[in-house]
Amino acid sequence: MFELKVKDKEENGFIYKIMTLDLGNKIEEIYIKLPVSEKEYLTKSYDPYVFFYIFKMMSIGGDCKIKGNVNKSFLDNLEMFIECWKIWLPDKCKNIKIIAYDEIDDEPKKLNNDAVMCFSGGLDSISTLYRHYKGLAGRNNKNIKKLLKIGGARTPTVIMANTDLDYNKINEEISKRIINIANDIKYEVIDIDTNLYTVSSIFDWGDEFIALFISVMMLYQDTYNNLIIASDEFIAQDSIMVPHGSNPISNKFIKSNCFNLITDGEFLTRIDKMNVIKDWKYALNKLDACDSYRSKEYKLCGRCKKCMITKLNYKIINANVNFYDIYDDPSFNLDAYSSLGEYFNIFYKEILYYDKLHGNVPKYIINNLNNILSPQKISKSDEFIKKLAWWIPIKKLRDKFRNYYLEQNRTEQNRTEQNRTEQNRTEQ
């Protein structure tokens, strides 16, 4: 059995929510640091702290005693969230039993229309903010009261270990960029920090980031009943990848009778999101879509996978931006694009999907992307042929069938690549 407890400390204009996880042989302590002015908005429930530690608890397994009040409706849903992750990562996620000091049998209640939202200044969060600001989110449109910039995650610290740039200065510049974007349409950003990066984890950050961002928003669950996180995955069949921290399956189980989680933008491609903010000139030029640290001029790098995808998105919507103002490396050469790996290739697939619906993506871009992705398609076709061949009982016939159709695939691939090369020359 291990135990989670929380204490408050106020110091120099900040309130610290200090979480202590007693593992028996060692004690782990992490804080959430907020401006003391936020104190009146924060819940007294332990629900947020349970979710903050949910991946850590799954990695340990067994009974966890919570020294505070936890809502029954939250625990009921959390059990299904845990079951999802046990299926996806059985080697990392163990069964746990959460034992609260006081489990509150909370009744369903009418939730208000107010919301709190994580805001990173990236394309996903900017388009989500603008959709709700402009009333473009349909029946899910909410009254966003607070934007939270949440720091202290593991990834930035790891990257900083390989750079000579000043982390505090970079963080200050990123905060300034995010705040200026929000201020441009009269929103305030609350800067919240944690020291999560000081503890180790067996999980990839791409899997467990959801726990940090949602748990901090949950601190506001009694005041603002809607928590909004911008989706980073389009819901199309080729775009969904699990396990992944924020996804349309396990996200549905992050809820209680006290709050509703909205994963906004699930039904939009990155091009759709670009089109949402196309007329918001300031955000279009200042969005923080970069996975690398900046130069000393604090521009985006222009070389990482996210920058490459975003440049492509800018080109597709014919955005009125100057790459020299945005990127350290402003170059754009589609012929230099290649496979970005299994995860980032989904953004290529989004473009192909978008073009099927709208038919307005330049053909040379579509041809290039098809050419990049064709080896993946051939690989899947090869696997299917091999599976079919397995059912042929006579080895000689089985080998003949397999070799014939694999060779057909190679021939078709070569023919397709030649055709696309000719098309590109013609259309450019």
C-alpha positions in Angstrom: 0.0 0.0 0.0 1.1 3.6 -0.7 -0.4 6.9 0.4 -1.1 10.3 -1.2 -1.6 13.4 0.9 -1.6 17.1 0.0 -0.8 20.3 2.0 -0.9 24.0 1.1 1.8 26.6 1.5 1.6 30.3 0.7 4.8 32.1 -0.1 5.8 35.3 -2.0 2.4 35.8 -3.6 1.9 32.1 -4.6 0.0 29.1 -3.3 1.7 25.8 -3.5 -0.3 22.5 -3.6 2.3 20.1 -2.3 1.6 16.5 -3.0 3.4 13.8 -1.1 3.4 10.2 -2.3 4.6 7.8 0.4 5.9 4.7 -1.2 7.1 3.1 2.0 10.8 2.9 1.1 10.8 6.5 -0.2 8.7 9.7 -0.4 8.1 11.6 -3.6 7.0 15.2 -3.4 5.7 17.4 -6.2 4.1 20.8 -6.1 1.7 22.8 -8.2 2.4 26.5 -7.9 -0.4 29.1 -8.6 -0.8 32.8 -8.0 -2.4 33.2 -4.6 -5.2 35.2 -6.2 -6.4 31.8 -7.6 -7.0 30.4 -4.2 -10.7 31.2 -4.0 -11.5 29.3 -7.2 -9.8 26.0 -6.2 -11.6 22.8 -5.2 -11.1 21.2 -1.8 -11.6 17.8 -3.4 -8.7 15.4 -3.9 -9.9 14.4 -7.3 -7.3 16.5 -9.1 -4.4 15.0 -7.2 -5.6 11.5 -7.8 -5.6 12.1 -11.5 -2.2 14.0 -11.4 -0.7 10.7 -10.0 -2.7 8.2 -12.0 0.1 7.0 -14.2 2.5 6.8 -11.3 0.0 4.8 -9.4 -0.6 2.4 -12.3 3.1 1.8 -12.6 3.3 0.7 -9.0 0.0 -1.2 -8.7 -1.9 -2.3 -5.6 -3.8 -0.2 -3.0 -3.4 3.6 -2.8 -4.8 5.4 0.3 -5.9 8.9 -0.4 -5.9 11.2 2.7 -8.8 13.4 1.6 -12.2 13.5 0.0 -12.7 12.0 -3.5 -15.9 12.0 -5.5 -17.5 8.6 -6.2 -18.6 9.6 -9.7 -15.0 10.5 -10.6 -13.6 7.1 -9.2 -16.3 5.2 -11.2 -15.2 6.8 -14.5 -11.5 6.6 -13.5 -11.8 2.8 -13.2 -12.7 2.6 -16.9 -9.8 5.0 -17.8 -7.5 2.6 -16.0 -8.8 -0.4 -17.9 -8.1 1.3 -21.2 -4.5 1.9 -20.3 -4.0 -1.6 -18.9 -5.0 -2.9 -22.4 -2.7 -0.5 -24.3 0.3 -0.8 -22.0 0.0 -4.0 -20.1 3.7 -4.1 -19.2 3.5 -0.7 -17.5 0.0 -0.4 -16.2 -1.0 -2.5 -13.2 -4.3 -2.8 -11.4 -4.8 -0.3 -8.6 -7.4 0.2 -5.9 -8.0 3.7 -4.8 -9.1 3.9 -1.1 -10.2 7.5 -0.2 -10.3 8.8 3.4 -13.8 9.9 2.5 -15.5 8.8 -0.7 -18.3 11.4 -1.5 -21.4 10.0 -3.0 -21.9 13.0 -5.2 -25.3 13.4 -6.9 -25.6 14.5 -10.6 -26.0 18.3 -10.9 -26.7 20.9 -13.5 -23.3 22.1 -14.8 -22.7 25.7 -15.7 -21.5 26.9 -19.1 -18.2 28.3 -17.8 -14.9 26.8 -18.8 -11.2 26.7 -18.0 -8.8 25.8 -20.8 -5.2 24.7 -21.2 -3.4 27.1 -23.5 0.0 26.5 -25.1 -0.1 28.9 -27.9 0.1 26.1 -30.5 -2.3 25.6 -33.5 -4.6 23.3 -31.6 -5.2 25.5 -28.6 -5.3 28.8 -30.6 -8.0 27.4 -33.0 -9.9 26.0 -30.0 -9.9 29.4 -28.2 -10.9 31.2 -31.3 -13.8 28.8 -32.0 -15.3 29.4 -28.6 -14.5 33.1 -28.7 -16.3 33.4 -32.1 -19.2 31.0 -31.2 -18.0 28.5 -33.8 -18.1 25.4 -31.6 -21.8 24.5 -32.0 -23.7 23.2 -29.0 -20.4 22.6 -27.2 -19.6 26.3 -27.2 -18.5 27.4 -23.7 -17.8 30.6 -21.9 -14.0 30.4 -21.4 -13.2 32.2 -18.1 -9.5 31.2 -17.6 -6.6 30.2 -19.8 -3.9 28.1 -18.0 -0.3 28.0 -19.2 1.1 24.9 -17.4 4.8 24.5 -17.0 7.2 22.1 -15.4 6.7 19.1 -17.7 9.5 16.7 -18.3 10.1 17.2 -22.0 11.5 20.8 -22.0 14.0 20.0 -19.3 15.3 17.0 -21.3 15.7 19.2 -24.3 17.5 21.9 -22.3 20.1 19.4 -21.3 21.3 19.4 -24.9 21.4 23.1 -25.5 23.5 26.1 -24.3 20.4 28.4 -24.2 19.0 29.7 -20.9 15.9 27.7 -20.0 14.5 30.4 -17.8 14.9 33.0 -20.5 13.4 30.7 -23.2 10.5 29.9 -20.9 10.0 33.6 -20.3 9.9 34.4 -24.0 7.5 31.5 -24.7 5.2 32.8 -21.9 5.3 36.3 -23.4 4.3 34.9 -26.8 1.4 32.9 -25.3 0.2 35.8 -23.2 0.3 38.3 -26.1 -1.7 35.9 -28.3 -4.4 35.6 -25.6 -4.4 39.3 -24.8 -5.0 40.1 -28.5 -8.6 39.0 -28.0 -8.8 40.2 -24.4 -8.1 36.9 -22.5 -5.9 36.6 -19.5 -3.4 33.7 -19.0 -2.8 32.2 -15.6 0.8 31.0 -15.4 1.0 27.8 -13.4 4.2 25.9 -12.7 5.1 22.4 -11.3 8.3 20.6 -10.6 7.1 17.4 -12.2 10.3 17.2 -14.2 12.3 16.4 -11.0 10.8 12.9 -10.8 11.3 10.0 -13.1 8.7 8.0 -15.0 8.5 4.8 -17.0 6.0 6.3 -19.4 6.7 8.3 -22.5 5.7 11.9 -22.1 3.4 11.5 -25.2 1.4 9.0 -23.1 1.2 10.7 -19.7 0.9 14.4 -20.5 -2.8 14.2 -20.2 -2.6 13.7 -16.4 -0.7 16.9 -15.8 -2.9 19.2 -17.9 -6.3 17.7 -16.9 -5.5 17.5 -13.2 -4.5 21.2 -13.0 -7.7 22.2 -14.8 -9.6 20.0 -12.3 -8.5 22.3 -9.5 -11.1 24.7 -10.9 -13.9 22.0 -11.3 -16.2 23.5 -8.7 -16.1 27.0 -10.2 -15.9 26.2 -13.9 -17.7 23.0 -14.7 -16.2 22.5 -18.2 -12.5 21.6 -18.8 -11.3 22.2 -22.4 -8.3 20.6 -23.9 -7.5 21.1 -27.5 -7.3 17.8 -29.4 -4.0 17.0 -31.1 -5.5 14.0 -33.0 -8.0 14.2 -35.9 -10.6 11.5 -35.4 -10.3 9.9 -38.8 -9.4 6.2 -39.0 -5.9 6.8 -40.2 -5.2 9.6 -37.7 -6.1 8.0 -34.3 -3.2 6.4 -32.5 -3.3 4.7 -29.2 -1.8 4.7 -26.8 -1.5 8.4 -26.9 -2.1 10.8 -23.9 -5.1 12.6 -25.3 -7.4 10.3 -27.4 -11.1 10.0 -28.2 -11.4 6.7 -26.2 -9.9 7.1 -22.7 -10.7 10.9 -22.7 -14.4 10.0 -22.5 -13.8 8.5 -19.0 -12.2 11.7 -17.6 -15.4 13.1 -16.0 -17.5 13.2 -12.9 -20.8 14.8 -11.7 -18.7 17.9 -11.0 -17.1 18.5 -14.4 -17.3 17.7 -18.1 -14.2 17.3 -20.3 -14.4 18.7 -23.8 -11.7 17.5 -26.2 -12.2 20.2 -28.7 -11.2 20.0 -32.4 -11.3 16.2 -32.7 -13.3 16.6 -36.0 -10.9 19.1 -37.6 -7.7 18.5 -39.5 -4.8 20.9 -39.1 -5.8 22.6 -42.3 -9.3 23.2 -40.9 -7.7 24.7 -37.8 -5.5 27.0 -39.9 -8.6 28.1 -41.8 -10.4 28.9 -38.4 -7.7 31.4 -37.5 -6.9 32.6 -41.0 -8.4 36.0 -40.3 -6.8 36.3 -36.9 -3.6 37.8 -38.3 -1.7 38.1 -35.0 -2.2 34.5 -34.0 -1.5 33.2 -37.5 1.9 34.9 -37.3 2.7 34.1 -33.7 1.4 30.5 -33.1 4.0 28.4 -31.3 4.1 25.2 -33.3 7.7 24.0 -32.8 9.1 21.0 -31.0 12.7 22.3 -30.7 14.2 25.2 -28.8 14.6 28.4 -30.5 17.7 30.4 -31.5 18.7 33.4 -29.5 16.2 35.5 -31.6 13.5 33.2 -30.2 12.1 32.4 -33.6 10.7 28.9 -34.3 13.3 26.5 -35.7 11.8 25.8 -39.1 13.4 22.4 -39.2 11.6 20.1 -36.7 8.8 17.8 -37.9 6.1 20.1 -36.4 7.6 23.2 -38.2 7.7 21.2 -41.5 4.0 20.2 -41.2 3.0 23.7 -40.2 4.8 25.3 -43.2 3.0 22.9 -45.4 -0.3 23.9 -43.8 0.5 27.6 -44.3 1.1 26.9 -48.0 -2.1 24.9 -48.5 -4.3 27.7 -47.1 -2.2 30.4 -48.9 -1.7 32.2 -45.6 -0.4 35.7 -45.7 2.7 35.1 -43.6 6.4 35.7 -44.1 8.5 32.6 -43.1 11.5 34.9 -42.6 9.6 36.6 -39.7 8.6 33.2 -38.1 11.4 30.7 -38.6 15.2 30.5 -38.2 15.1 28.4 -41.3 12.5 29.9 -43.6 13.1 27.6 -46.5 10.3 25.5 -48.0 11.2 22.8 -50.5 8.5 20.1 -50.9 11.0 17.8 -52.7 13.0 17.7 -49.5 10.1 16.3 -47.6 10.1 12.6 -46.7 8.5 10.2 -44.2 8.3 11.7 -40.8 7.8 8.4 -38.9 4.6 6.6 -38.0 3.1 9.3 -35.8 3.9 12.5 -37.8 2.9 10.8 -41.1 -0.7 11.0 -39.9 -0.6 14.8 -40.6 0.3 13.9 -44.2 -2.7 11.6 -44.3 -4.9 14.5 -42.9 -4.0 16.6 -45.9 -5.0 13.8 -48.3 -8.3 13.4 -46.4 -8.9 17.1 -46.6 -8.3 17.2 -50.3 -10.8 14.3 -50.9 -13.5 16.5 -49.3 -12.5 19.9 -50.7 -10.3 19.2 -53.8 -8.4 22.4 -53.4 -5.0 21.3 -52.3 -2.4 21.9 -55.1 -1.9 18.7 -57.0 1.9 18.8 -56.8 1.5 18.6 -53.0 -0.9 15.7 -53.2 1.3 13.8 -55.6 4.4 14.3 -53.3 2.5 13.1 -50.2 1.2 10.1 -52.0 4.7 9.3 -53.1 6.0 9.6 -49.6 3.3 7.4 -48.1 3.2 4.8 -50.9 5.8 2.5 -49.3 3.6 2.3 -46.2 0.6 1.3 -48.4 2.7 -1.3 -50.2 3.9 -2.7 -46.9 0.3 -3.2 -45.7 -0.6 -4.8 -49.0 2.4 -7.2 -48.7 1.3 -8.2 -45.2 -2.2 -9.0 -46.5 -0.8 -11.1 -49.4 1.4 -13.1 -47.0 -1.6 -13.7 -44.7 -3.7 -15.0 -47.6 -0.8 -17.2 -48.9 -0.7 -18.9 -45.4 -4.0 -20.6 -46.1 -2.8 -22.3 -49.3 -1.8 -25.8 -48.1 0.6 -26.8 -50.9 4.0 -25.0 -50.4 4.8 -24.8 -54.1 1.4 -23.1 -54.9 1.7 -21.0 -51.8 5.1 -19.6 -52.8 4.0 -19.1 -56.4 0.9 -17.1 -55.2 2.9 -15.0 -52.8 5.8 -14.2 -55.1 3.5 -13.3 -58.0 1.5 -10.8 -56.1 4.4 -9.3 -54.3 6.1 -8.7 -57.6 2.9 -7.1 -58.9 3.1 -4.7 -55.9 6.6 -3.8 -56.8 5.7 -3.1 -60.4 2.7 -1.0 -59.4 4.8 1.0 -57.0 7.5 1.8 -59.6 4.8 2.8 -62.2 3.1 5.0 -59.7 6.3 6.8 -58.7 7.2 7.4 -62.3 3.7 8.9 -63.1 3.9 11.2 -60.0 7.3 12.4 -61.0 6.0 13.4 -64.4 2.9 15.0 -63.0 5.0 17.1 -60.6 7.2 18.4 -63.4 4.1 19.3 -65.4 2.2 21.0 -62.6 5.1 23.0 -61.1 
